[in-house]
């Protein structure tokens, strides 16, 4: 399963949004209803799913699903290097 699909599944679980409603350009706050607490929980869920550590301030700047995929791909590359 690719990173984009895994990101969407985590978002679906954490925000209680149907998987088919989550698109690459879905905004976490405006489209998916994430508030600040849900955003922090989402960061923790991504860290757990991908076994990575993210900079929380950087991670909270990510606004949509596509950006999250790119950010997580970069973190994985950095932490595997």
C-alpha positions in Angstrom: 0.0 0.0 0.0 1.4 3.4 -0.9 2.0 6.3 1.4 -0.9 8.4 -0.1 -3.4 5.6 0.6 -2.1 5.1 4.1 -2.3 8.8 4.8 -6.0 8.8 3.6 -6.8 5.8 5.8 -5.3 7.5 8.9 -7.2 10.7 8.1 -10.4 8.7 7.7 -10.0 7.0 11.1 -8.9 10.1 13.0 -11.4 12.5 11.6 -14.2 10.1 11.1 -14.5 11.0 7.4 -15.4 8.4 4.7 -12.4 7.3 2.7 -14.0 8.1 -0.6 -14.5 11.7 0.5 -10.8 12.3 1.1 -9.0 13.8 -1.9 -5.4 14.9 -2.4 -6.5 18.5 -2.2 -8.8 18.0 0.8 -8.0 20.7 3.4 -7.8 19.3 6.9 -9.7 22.2 8.5 -12.0 23.5 5.8 -13.0 20.2 4.1 -12.4 17.6 6.7 -13.3 19.5 9.9 -10.1 19.1 11.8 -9.8 21.5 14.8 -6.5 22.2 16.5 -6.8 19.2 18.9 -7.7 16.8 16.0 -4.7 18.2 14.1 -2.3 17.3 16.9 -3.9 13.8 17.2 -3.5 13.4 13.4 0.3 14.2 13.7 0.6 11.5 16.4 -1.4 9.0 14.3 0.9 9.6 11.3 4.0 9.1 13.5 2.5 5.9 14.7 1.4 4.6 11.3 4.8 5.3 9.6 7.0 4.8 12.6 8.6 8.3 12.2 9.1 11.4 14.3 7.8 14.7 12.9 8.5 18.2 13.9 5.1 19.2 15.4 5.3 22.8 14.4 6.3 21.9 10.8 3.7 19.1 10.6 0.9 21.5 11.8 1.7 23.8 8.9 0.6 21.1 6.5 -2.8 22.2 5.2 -4.1 19.4 3.0 -3.8 15.7 2.3 -1.4 16.0 -0.7 1.0 18.2 1.3 0.8 15.6 4.2 1.8 12.9 1.8 4.8 14.9 0.5 5.8 15.9 4.0 5.7 12.3 5.3 7.6 11.0 2.3 10.4 13.5 3.0 10.5 12.7 6.7 10.7 8.9 5.9 13.6 9.6 3.5 15.5 11.7 6.1 15.0 9.2 8.9 16.1 6.3 6.8 19.2 8.0 5.5 
